[in-house]
């Protein structure tokens, strides 16, 4: 039976990190499934869901990740996934939330806290800070979320509007 793992790796932004991790997965006899990879500042980060078909592949993957973690400027962690892909929460994004405004502390916290209080599952979240035309740091956030059917959409829109006024940012909610 297949065992799922998540590999998390972060290293200085140099060519070859993806090649090293994907080689370790391949040579271990495992399969590369879902993944997310991004440049964050001057570091490259990746998270990969892999499957191992037997104990030999599982051990080989564990050994390969341990070896990668010993390389300079690369941190690798292997997580065993328990229970497979079944989740009690929705796993299909049906809305996108965008936030834009002057960068300030607490935007991600306040937004994610509101979503958690409504039992809304964040599927993907990305943020960016760039210098605006006025020279001030401008913050943008894009979040794909799974809003349960029992959540009243109009009430959620009102809560987001209230939050936008409190933090003063522009927040939009769009059905996917």
MDTraj code that builds the backbone (N, CA, C; nanometers):
import mdtraj as md
import numpy as np

residues = "UNK UNK UNK UNK UNK UNK UNK UNK UNK UNK UNK UNK UNK UNK UNK UNK UNK UNK UNK UNK UNK UNK UNK UNK UNK UNK UNK UNK UNK UNK UNK UNK UNK UNK UNK UNK UNK UNK UNK UNK UNK UNK UNK UNK UNK UNK UNK UNK UNK UNK UNK UNK UNK UNK UNK UNK UNK UNK UNK UNK UNK UNK UNK UNK UNK UNK UNK UNK UNK UNK UNK UNK UNK UNK UNK UNK UNK UNK UNK UNK UNK UNK UNK UNK UNK UNK UNK UNK UNK UNK UNK UNK UNK UNK UNK UNK UNK UNK UNK UNK UNK UNK UNK UNK UNK UNK UNK UNK UNK UNK UNK UNK UNK UNK UNK UNK UNK UNK UNK UNK UNK UNK UNK UNK UNK UNK UNK UNK UNK UNK UNK UNK UNK UNK UNK UNK UNK UNK UNK UNK UNK UNK UNK UNK UNK UNK UNK UNK UNK UNK UNK UNK UNK UNK UNK UNK UNK UNK UNK UNK UNK UNK UNK UNK UNK UNK UNK UNK UNK UNK UNK UNK UNK UNK UNK UNK".split()
xyz = np.array([
    [0.0832, -0.1183, 0.0000],
    [0.0000, 0.0000, 0.0000],
    [0.0880, 0.1251, 0.0000],
    [0.0463, 0.2257, -0.0748],
    [0.1235, 0.3493, -0.0842],
    [0.1197, 0.4277, 0.0457],
    [0.2352, 0.4816, 0.0830],
    [0.2461, 0.5709, 0.1975],
    [0.2792, 0.7092, 0.1440],
    [0.2053, 0.8100, 0.1901],
    [0.2310, 0.9466, 0.1468],
    [0.3241, 1.0181, 0.2432],
    [0.4068, 1.1048, 0.1863],
    [0.4998, 1.1883, 0.2618],
    [0.4951, 1.3289, 0.2051],
    [0.5298, 1.4248, 0.2891],
    [0.5528, 1.5612, 0.2424],
    [0.6986, 1.5931, 0.2685],
    [0.7648, 1.6422, 0.1660],
    [0.9031, 1.6890, 0.1782],
    [0.8982, 1.8407, 0.1785],
    [0.9596, 1.9011, 0.2783],
    [0.9733, 2.0462, 0.2858],
    [1.1223, 2.0765, 0.2758],
    [1.1584, 2.1656, 0.1844],
    [1.2991, 2.2004, 0.1678],
    [1.3117, 2.3509, 0.1453],
    [1.4109, 2.4099, 0.2107],
    [1.4398, 2.5525, 0.1966],
    [1.5907, 2.5664, 0.1835],
    [1.6314, 2.6472, 0.0852],
    [1.7743, 2.6693, 0.0677],
    [1.8002, 2.8033, 0.0024],
    [1.9252, 2.8459, 0.0083],
    [1.9632, 2.9693, -0.0615],
    [1.9286, 2.9540, -0.2078],
    [1.8882, 3.0625, -0.2705],
    [1.8454, 3.0589, -0.4095],
    [1.9642, 3.0327, -0.5018],
    [1.9820, 2.9060, -0.5336],
    [2.0833, 2.8641, -0.6301],
    [2.0184, 2.7619, -0.7231],
    [2.0628, 2.7565, -0.8475],
    [2.0078, 2.6562, -0.9383],
    [2.0359, 2.5154, -0.8859],
    [1.9395, 2.4253, -0.9017],
    [1.9631, 2.2848, -0.8693],
    [1.8865, 2.2290, -0.7513],
    [1.8179, 2.3117, -0.6732],
    [1.7456, 2.2597, -0.5568],
    [1.6353, 2.1638, -0.6012],
    [1.5572, 2.2031, -0.7000],
    [1.4502, 2.1153, -0.7497],
    [1.5096, 1.9869, -0.8053],
    [1.6188, 1.9983, -0.8776],
    [1.6835, 1.8797, -0.9348],
    [1.7297, 1.7847, -0.8248],
    [1.7879, 1.8379, -0.7183],
    [1.8351, 1.7531, -0.6076],
    [1.7199, 1.6789, -0.5406],
    [1.6125, 1.7523, -0.5107],
    [1.4996, 1.6902, -0.4406],
    [1.4287, 1.5908, -0.5319],
    [1.4048, 1.6294, -0.6567],
    [1.3342, 1.5379, -0.7472],
    [1.4186, 1.4141, -0.7775],
    [1.5496, 1.4285, -0.7807],
    [1.6375, 1.3126, -0.8001],
    [1.6261, 1.2182, -0.6809],
    [1.6256, 1.2745, -0.5607],
    [1.6124, 1.1913, -0.4399],
    [1.4812, 1.1130, -0.4418],
    [1.3740, 1.1785, -0.4838],
    [1.2433, 1.1122, -0.4911],
    [1.2481, 1.0014, -0.5961],
    [1.2984, 1.0339, -0.7131],
    [1.3062, 0.9379, -0.8236],
    [1.3932, 0.8167, -0.7878],
    [1.5138, 0.8439, -0.7377],
    [1.6063, 0.7346, -0.7067],
    [1.5591, 0.6504, -0.5890],
    [1.4679, 0.7021, -0.5087],
    [1.4125, 0.6256, -0.3972],
    [1.2991, 0.5346, -0.4433],
    [1.2593, 0.5509, -0.5683],
    [1.1486, 0.4710, -0.6195],
    [1.0131, 0.5266, -0.5786],
    [1.0101, 0.6565, -0.5520],
    [0.8861, 0.7203, -0.5088],
    [0.8301, 0.8061, -0.6216],
    [0.7053, 0.8473, -0.6050],
    [0.6380, 0.9256, -0.7079],
    [0.6119, 1.0671, -0.6594],
    [0.6461, 1.1632, -0.7426],
    [0.6257, 1.3062, -0.7204],
    [0.4792, 1.3362, -0.7489],
    [0.4053, 1.3906, -0.6526],
    [0.2630, 1.4186, -0.6735],
    [0.2408, 1.5699, -0.6707],
    [0.1686, 1.6209, -0.5744],
    [0.1409, 1.7643, -0.5650],
    [0.2644, 1.8375, -0.5144],
    [0.2821, 1.9621, -0.5618],
    [0.3972, 2.0392, -0.5156],
    [0.3701, 2.1881, -0.5241],
    [0.4419, 2.2622, -0.4423],
    [0.4436, 2.4078, -0.4446],
    [0.5898, 2.4484, -0.4269],
    [0.6336, 2.5392, -0.5140],
    [0.7725, 2.5850, -0.5077],
    [0.7750, 2.7336, -0.5365],
    [0.8526, 2.8071, -0.4567],
    [0.8575, 2.9524, -0.4728],
    [0.9902, 3.0096, -0.4268],
    [1.0224, 3.1226, -0.4865],
    [1.1336, 3.2032, -0.4405],
    [1.0784, 3.2963, -0.3328],
    [1.1354, 3.2926, -0.2139],
    [1.0945, 3.3776, -0.1027],
    [1.2166, 3.4562, -0.0580],
    [1.2176, 3.5858, -0.0890],
    [1.3363, 3.6661, -0.0598],
    [1.4519, 3.6106, -0.1412],
    [1.5612, 3.5772, -0.0747],
    [1.6743, 3.5180, -0.1463],
    [1.6861, 3.3682, -0.1157],
    [1.5735, 3.3068, -0.0803],
    [1.5689, 3.1628, -0.0555],
    [1.4637, 3.0975, -0.1440],
    [1.4873, 2.9725, -0.1762],
    [1.3918, 2.8944, -0.2546],
    [1.3288, 2.7927, -0.1612],
    [1.1977, 2.7827, -0.1650],
    [1.1263, 2.6908, -0.0765],
    [1.0384, 2.5993, -0.1596],
    [1.0326, 2.4744, -0.1189],
    [0.9437, 2.3819, -0.1878],
    [0.8787, 2.2878, -0.0881],
    [0.7583, 2.2466, -0.1240],
    [0.6862, 2.1432, -0.0497],
    [0.6315, 2.0479, -0.1544],
    [0.6544, 1.9193, -0.1330],
    [0.6161, 1.8186, -0.2302],
    [0.5465, 1.7041, -0.1589],
    [0.4335, 1.6611, -0.2146],
    [0.3663, 1.5405, -0.1682],
    [0.4154, 1.4265, -0.2554],
    [0.4700, 1.3229, -0.1932],
    [0.5207, 1.2073, -0.2676],
    [0.4581, 1.0807, -0.2124],
    [0.4578, 0.9757, -0.2947],
    [0.4105, 0.8454, -0.2483],
    [0.5217, 0.7436, -0.2630],
    [0.5279, 0.6577, -0.1626],
    [0.6232, 0.5469, -0.1623],
    [0.5418, 0.4182, -0.1634],
    [0.5722, 0.3286, -0.2583],
    [0.4922, 0.2083, -0.2760],
    [0.5209, 0.0945, -0.1809],
    [0.6388, 0.0933, -0.1190],
    [0.6709, -0.0167, -0.0278],
    [0.7720, 0.0299, 0.0766],
    [0.8029, -0.0591, 0.1705],
    [0.8948, -0.0252, 0.2809],
    [1.0331, 0.0112, 0.2298],
    [1.0787, -0.0562, 0.1244],
    [1.2113, -0.0270, 0.0690],
    [1.2167, 0.1174, 0.0179],
    [1.1139, 0.1586, -0.0553],
    [1.1081, 0.2953, -0.1074],
    [1.0962, 0.3958, 0.0070],
    [1.0189, 0.3625, 0.1091],
    [1.0025, 0.4514, 0.2242],
    [1.1364, 0.4749, 0.2935],
    [1.2128, 0.3673, 0.3131],
    [1.3435, 0.3802, 0.3783],
    [1.4407, 0.4577, 0.2902],
    [1.4375, 0.4290, 0.1602],
    [1.5266, 0.5000, 0.0671],
    [1.4953, 0.6502, 0.0665],
    [1.3672, 0.6850, 0.0703],
    [1.3285, 0.8264, 0.0735],
    [1.3754, 0.8923, 0.2027],
    [1.3564, 0.8247, 0.3127],
    [1.4009, 0.8777, 0.4417],
    [1.5524, 0.9013, 0.4413],
    [1.6280, 0.8033, 0.3921],
    [1.7739, 0.8159, 0.3858],
    [1.8156, 0.9310, 0.2929],
    [1.7483, 0.9432, 0.1781],
    [1.7820, 1.0478, 0.0814],
    [1.7551, 1.1866, 0.1394],
    [1.6433, 1.2019, 0.2098],
    [1.6116, 1.3327, 0.2692],
    [1.7089, 1.3664, 0.3812],
    [1.7485, 1.2664, 0.4570],
    [1.8472, 1.2872, 0.5634],
    [1.9802, 1.3320, 0.5034],
    [2.0180, 1.2736, 0.3925],
    [2.1417, 1.3103, 0.3241],
    [2.1333, 1.4530, 0.2677],
    [2.0196, 1.4866, 0.2067],
    [2.0011, 1.6225, 0.1529],
    [2.0082, 1.7273, 0.2634],
    [1.9535, 1.6938, 0.3798],
    [1.9509, 1.7887, 0.4908],
    [2.0921, 1.8208, 0.5415],
    [2.1866, 1.7341, 0.5150],
    [2.3252, 1.7569, 0.5583],
    [2.4017, 1.8489, 0.4643],
    [2.3431, 1.8781, 0.3469],
    [2.4110, 1.9669, 0.2521],
    [2.4115, 2.1090, 0.3063],
    [2.5186, 2.1844, 0.2792],
    [2.5230, 2.3223, 0.3263],
    [2.4122, 2.4066, 0.2614],
    [2.3553, 2.4950, 0.3381],
    [2.2535, 2.5896, 0.2892],
    [2.1263, 2.5234, 0.2364],
    [2.0951, 2.4021, 0.2856],
    [1.9706, 2.3359, 0.2478],
    [1.9137, 2.2655, 0.3711],
    [1.7898, 2.2962, 0.4027],
    [1.7210, 2.2323, 0.5149],
    [1.6054, 2.1501, 0.4591],
    [1.6038, 2.0213, 0.4917],
    [1.5031, 1.9302, 0.4386],
    [1.4379, 1.8558, 0.5543],
    [1.3052, 1.8501, 0.5503],
    [1.2295, 1.7759, 0.6515],
    [1.1328, 1.6845, 0.5781],
    [1.1215, 1.5610, 0.6249],
    [1.0293, 1.4631, 0.5687],
    [0.9195, 1.4361, 0.6708],
    [0.7940, 1.4547, 0.6284],
    [0.6783, 1.4314, 0.7145],
    [0.5992, 1.3126, 0.6613],
    [0.5671, 1.2182, 0.7474],
    [0.4791, 1.1089, 0.7071],
    [0.3348, 1.1579, 0.7169],
    [0.2587, 1.1363, 0.6107],
    [0.1186, 1.1789, 0.6074],
    [0.0324, 1.0649, 0.6585],
    [-0.0426, 1.0936, 0.7634],
    [-0.1313, 0.9916, 0.8192],
    [-0.2723, 1.0127, 0.7666],
    [-0.3409, 0.9063, 0.7345],
    [-0.4807, 0.9150, 0.6947],
    [-0.5045, 0.9490, 0.5494],
    [-0.4013, 0.9610, 0.4694],
    [-0.4203, 0.9886, 0.3272],
    [-0.4786, 1.1252, 0.3001],
    [-0.5482, 1.1376, 0.1878],
    [-0.5973, 1.2670, 0.1423],
    [-0.7385, 1.2985, 0.1892],
    [-0.7991, 1.2105, 0.2649],
    [-0.9341, 1.2390, 0.3128],
    [-0.9277, 1.3474, 0.4190],
    [-1.0213, 1.4412, 0.4125],
    [-1.0255, 1.5510, 0.5082],
    [-1.1695, 1.5792, 0.5450],
    [-1.1903, 1.6159, 0.6696],
    [-1.3252, 1.6527, 0.7115],
    [-1.3623, 1.7920, 0.6613],
    [-1.2650, 1.8663, 0.6130],
    [-1.2882, 2.0011, 0.5625],
    [-1.2876, 2.0002, 0.4107],
    [-1.3528, 2.0970, 0.3528],
    [-1.3564, 2.1078, 0.2066],
    [-1.2143, 2.1239, 0.1532],
    [-1.1879, 2.0601, 0.0416],
    [-1.0542, 2.0670, -0.0169],
    [-1.0570, 2.1258, -0.1577],
    [-1.1694, 2.1799, -0.1968],
    [-1.1854, 2.2399, -0.3291],
    [-1.2137, 2.3892, -0.3112],
    [-1.1255, 2.4738, -0.3631],
    [-1.1455, 2.6187, -0.3489],
    [-1.2667, 2.6628, -0.4295],
    [-1.3497, 2.7475, -0.3681],
    [-1.4654, 2.8000, -0.4402],
    [-1.4726, 2.9535, -0.4363],
    [-1.3808, 3.0171, -0.3646],
    [-1.3737, 3.1639, -0.3605],
    [-1.2277, 3.2075, -0.3601],
    [-1.2075, 3.3301, -0.4060],
    [-1.0755, 3.3911, -0.3967],
    [-1.0906, 3.5234, -0.3236],
    [-1.0011, 3.5468, -0.2302],
    [-0.9992, 3.6725, -0.1557],
    [-0.8695, 3.7442, -0.1925],
    [-0.8827, 3.8713, -0.2250],
    [-0.7649, 3.9541, -0.2548],
    [-0.7629, 4.0722, -0.1593],
    [-0.6435, 4.1011, -0.1093],
    [-0.6239, 4.2140, -0.0189],
    [-0.5137, 4.2995, -0.0790],
    [-0.5345, 4.4319, -0.0787],
    [-0.4323, 4.5215, -0.1322],
    [-0.4336, 4.6513, -0.0533],
    [-0.3143, 4.7004, -0.0208],
    [-0.3034, 4.8266, 0.0489],
    [-0.1633, 4.8495, 0.1007],
    [-0.1480, 4.9526, 0.1799],
    [-0.0182, 4.9838, 0.2397],
    [0.0176, 4.8712, 0.3367],
    [0.1423, 4.8283, 0.3319],
    [0.1854, 4.7184, 0.4173],
    [0.1813, 4.7599, 0.5637],
    [0.1256, 4.6732, 0.6452],
    [0.1247, 4.6928, 0.7902],
    [0.1153, 4.5566, 0.8563],
    [0.1613, 4.5498, 0.9783],
    [0.1587, 4.4233, 1.0515],
    [0.0152, 4.3790, 1.0790],
    [-0.0071, 4.2471, 1.0730],
    [-0.1337, 4.1908, 1.1155],
    [-0.2352, 4.1629, 1.0065],
    [-0.2065, 4.1973, 0.8826],
    [-0.3047, 4.1768, 0.7758],
    [-0.3329, 4.0275, 0.7574],
    [-0.2293, 3.9466, 0.7454],
    [-0.2482, 3.8028, 0.7253],
    [-0.3164, 3.7424, 0.8483],
    [-0.2716, 3.7812, 0.9669],
    [-0.3329, 3.7287, 1.0896],
    [-0.4817, 3.7632, 1.0961],
    [-0.5149, 3.8890, 1.0790],
    [-0.6556, 3.9319, 1.0931],
    [-0.7443, 3.8631, 0.9894],
    [-0.6949, 3.8523, 0.8659],
    [-0.7739, 3.7882, 0.7608],
    [-0.7891, 3.6389, 0.7880],
    [-0.6799, 3.5715, 0.8190],
    [-0.6872, 3.4269, 0.8431],
    [-0.7683, 3.3948, 0.9681],
    [-0.7622, 3.4813, 1.0682],
    [-0.8419, 3.4608, 1.1897],
    [-0.9914, 3.4711, 1.1592],
    [-1.0290, 3.5672, 1.0774],
    [-1.1691, 3.5807, 1.0368],
    [-1.2152, 3.4546, 0.9639],
    [-1.1328, 3.4071, 0.8707],
    [-1.1689, 3.2872, 0.7947],
    [-1.1799, 3.1649, 0.8866],
    [-1.0857, 3.1495, 0.9771],
    [-1.0900, 3.0357, 1.0699],
    [-1.2142, 3.0402, 1.1574],
    [-1.2540, 3.1593, 1.1991],
    [-1.3719, 3.1719, 1.2859],
    [-1.4998, 3.1308, 1.2132],
    [-1.4977, 3.1324, 1.0795],
    [-1.6143, 3.0929, 0.9997],
    [-1.5975, 2.9511, 0.9462],
    [-1.4930, 2.8786, 0.9903],
    [-1.4648, 2.7413, 0.9465],
    [-1.4338, 2.7346, 0.7965],
    [-1.3701, 2.8409, 0.7468],
    [-1.3337, 2.8494, 0.6055],
    [-1.1897, 2.8012, 0.5904],
    [-1.1704, 2.7048, 0.5015],
    [-1.0411, 2.6407, 0.4826],
    [-0.9587, 2.7171, 0.3790],
    [-0.8375, 2.7589, 0.4158],
    [-0.7460, 2.8239, 0.3215],
    [-0.6769, 2.7145, 0.2412],
    [-0.6913, 2.7226, 0.1095],
    [-0.6311, 2.6231, 0.0202],
    [-0.4949, 2.6695, -0.0304],
    [-0.4846, 2.7990, -0.0526],
    [-0.3602, 2.8561, -0.1040],
    [-0.3567, 3.0024, -0.0627],
    [-0.2409, 3.0498, -0.0239],
    [-0.2266, 3.1888, 0.0167],
    [-0.0898, 3.2365, -0.0276],
    [-0.0879, 3.3494, -0.0954],
    [0.0417, 3.4074, -0.1305],
    [0.0371, 3.5570, -0.1046],
    [0.1483, 3.6087, -0.0584],
    [0.1591, 3.7514, -0.0287],
    [0.2821, 3.8079, -0.0980],
    [0.2796, 3.9389, -0.1141],
    [0.3940, 4.0079, -0.1747],
    [0.3966, 4.1506, -0.1220],
    [0.5145, 4.2009, -0.0961],
    [0.5332, 4.3415, -0.0604],
    [0.6252, 4.4016, -0.1654],
    [0.5773, 4.5092, -0.2279],
    [0.6540, 4.5790, -0.3300],
    [0.6470, 4.7286, -0.3022],
    [0.7429, 4.8021, -0.3525],
    [0.7416, 4.9465, -0.3362],
    [0.6383, 5.0059, -0.4311],
    [0.5468, 5.0842, -0.3739],
    [0.4412, 5.1470, -0.4540],
    [0.4908, 5.2723, -0.5233],
    [0.4035, 5.3319, -0.6036],
    [0.4370, 5.4543, -0.6772],
    [0.4699, 5.5689, -0.5832],
    [0.4107, 5.5652, -0.4631],
    [0.4354, 5.6694, -0.3645],
    [0.5605, 5.6419, -0.2800],
    [0.6309, 5.5330, -0.3115],
    [0.7517, 5.4971, -0.2374],
    [0.7252, 5.4163, -0.1116],
    [0.5981, 5.3973, -0.0776],
    [0.5623, 5.3201, 0.0418],
    [0.5501, 5.1723, 0.0058],
    [0.5773, 5.0837, 0.1043],
    [0.5618, 4.9411, 0.0773],
    [0.4133, 4.9052, 0.0610],
    [0.3806, 4.8425, -0.0515],
    [0.2432, 4.8021, -0.0810],
    [0.2314, 4.6508, -0.0658],
    [0.1274, 4.6093, 0.0049],
    [0.1031, 4.4688, 0.0358],
    [-0.0090, 4.4154, -0.0527],
    [0.0118, 4.2964, -0.1087],
    [-0.0959, 4.2273, -0.1784],
    [-0.1018, 4.0837, -0.1279],
    [-0.2236, 4.0311, -0.1190],
    [-0.2442, 3.8932, -0.0761],
    [-0.3526, 3.8329, -0.1646],
    [-0.3276, 3.7120, -0.2105],
    [-0.4269, 3.6362, -0.2861],
    [-0.4478, 3.5047, -0.2133],
    [-0.5720, 3.4758, -0.1816],
    [-0.6051, 3.3570, -0.1048],
    [-0.7179, 3.2810, -0.1730],
    [-0.6963, 3.1531, -0.2000],
    [-0.8031, 3.0656, -0.2477],
    [-0.8575, 2.9931, -0.1265],
    [-0.9895, 2.9960, -0.1112],
    [-1.0508, 2.9384, 0.0078],
    [-1.1666, 2.8461, -0.0297],
    [-1.1967, 2.7544, 0.0622],
    [-1.3117, 2.6657, 0.0486],
    [-1.4141, 2.7096, 0.1525],
    [-1.5178, 2.7758, 0.1059],
    [-1.6225, 2.8256, 0.1949],
    [-1.7310, 2.7189, 0.2042],
    [-1.7581, 2.6681, 0.3241],
    [-1.8635, 2.5664, 0.3389],
    [-2.0009, 2.6215, 0.3004],
    [-2.0882, 2.5350, 0.2562],
    [-2.2228, 2.5757, 0.2123],
    [-2.3004, 2.6465, 0.3219],
    [-2.2781, 2.6058, 0.4464],
    [-2.3554, 2.6646, 0.5565],
    [-2.3141, 2.8078, 0.5913],
    [-2.2032, 2.8571, 0.5332],
    [-2.1601, 2.9944, 0.5579],
    [-2.2402, 3.0873, 0.4669],
    [-2.3052, 3.1842, 0.5266],
    [-2.3836, 3.2823, 0.4523],
    [-2.2883, 3.3778, 0.3805],
    [-2.2952, 3.3784, 0.2469],
    [-2.2060, 3.4602, 0.1657],
    [-2.2188, 3.6085, 0.1920],
    [-2.3413, 3.6563, 0.2119],
    [-2.3625, 3.7996, 0.2368],
    [-2.3017, 3.8406, 0.3704],
    [-2.3155, 3.7542, 0.4693],
    [-2.2573, 3.7804, 0.6009],
    [-2.1043, 3.7833, 0.5924],
    [-2.0475, 3.6911, 0.5150],
    [-1.9023, 3.6878, 0.4961],
    [-1.8550, 3.8161, 0.4271],
    [-1.9263, 3.8600, 0.3249],
    [-1.8901, 3.9846, 0.2560],
    [-1.8916, 4.1032, 0.3525],
    [-1.9915, 4.1086, 0.4390],
    [-2.0003, 4.2167, 0.5376],
    [-1.8827, 4.2119, 0.6339],
    [-1.8483, 4.0909, 0.6812],
    [-1.7340, 4.0769, 0.7723],
    [-1.6047, 4.1220, 0.7050],
    [-1.5863, 4.0856, 0.5784],
    [-1.4661, 4.1264, 0.5049],
    [-1.4638, 4.2774, 0.4828],
    [-1.5797, 4.3355, 0.4563],
    [-1.5879, 4.4809, 0.4385],
    [-1.5514, 4.5522, 0.5692],
    [-1.6020, 4.5016, 0.6809],
    [-1.5706, 4.5582, 0.8115],
    [-1.4208, 4.5471, 0.8398],
    [-1.3631, 4.4308, 0.8090],
    [-1.2190, 4.4111, 0.8280],
    [-1.1395, 4.5083, 0.7411],
    [-1.1825, 4.5279, 0.6171],
    [-1.1131, 4.6205, 0.5257],
    [-1.1122, 4.7619, 0.5814],
    [-1.2196, 4.8003, 0.6479],
    [-1.2260, 4.9338, 0.7076],
    [-1.1361, 4.9441, 0.8303],
    [-1.1251, 4.8354, 0.9072],
    [-1.0418, 4.8349, 1.0284],
    [-0.8926, 4.8414, 0.9980],
    [-0.8485, 4.7700, 0.8948],
    [-0.7042, 4.7594, 0.8693],
    [-0.6557, 4.8524, 0.7588],
    [-0.7083, 4.9541, 0.7235],
    [-0.7677, 5.0014, 0.6002],
    [-0.6980, 4.9470, 0.4758],
    [-0.7584, 4.8485, 0.4189],
    [-0.7108, 4.7831, 0.2972],
    [-0.8307, 4.7616, 0.2055],
    [-0.8026, 4.7270, 0.0818],
    [-0.9071, 4.6889, -0.0121],
    [-0.9148, 4.5376, -0.0091],
    [-1.0325, 4.4827, 0.0175],
    [-1.0514, 4.3379, 0.0208],
    [-1.1642, 4.3021, -0.0750],
    [-1.1381, 4.2047, -0.1620],
    [-1.2422, 4.1588, -0.2540],
    [-1.2648, 4.0093, -0.2370],
    [-1.3874, 3.9667, -0.2578],
    [-1.4270, 3.8256, -0.2506],
    [-1.4902, 3.7907, -0.3839],
    [-1.4357, 3.6901, -0.4518],
    [-1.4852, 3.6510, -0.5827],
    [-1.5102, 3.5005, -0.5857],
    [-1.6275, 3.4608, -0.6359],
    [-1.6565, 3.3178, -0.6518],
    [-1.5717, 3.2650, -0.7671],
    [-1.5104, 3.1501, -0.7451],
    [-1.4277, 3.0870, -0.8495],
    [-1.5176, 2.9997, -0.9350],
])
top = md.Topology()
chain = top.add_chain()
for i, resn in enumerate(residues, 1):
    res = top.add_residue(resn, chain, resSeq=i)
    for name in ("N", "CA", "C"):
        top.add_atom(name, md.element.get_by_symbol(name[0]), res)
traj = md.Trajectory(xyz[None], top)
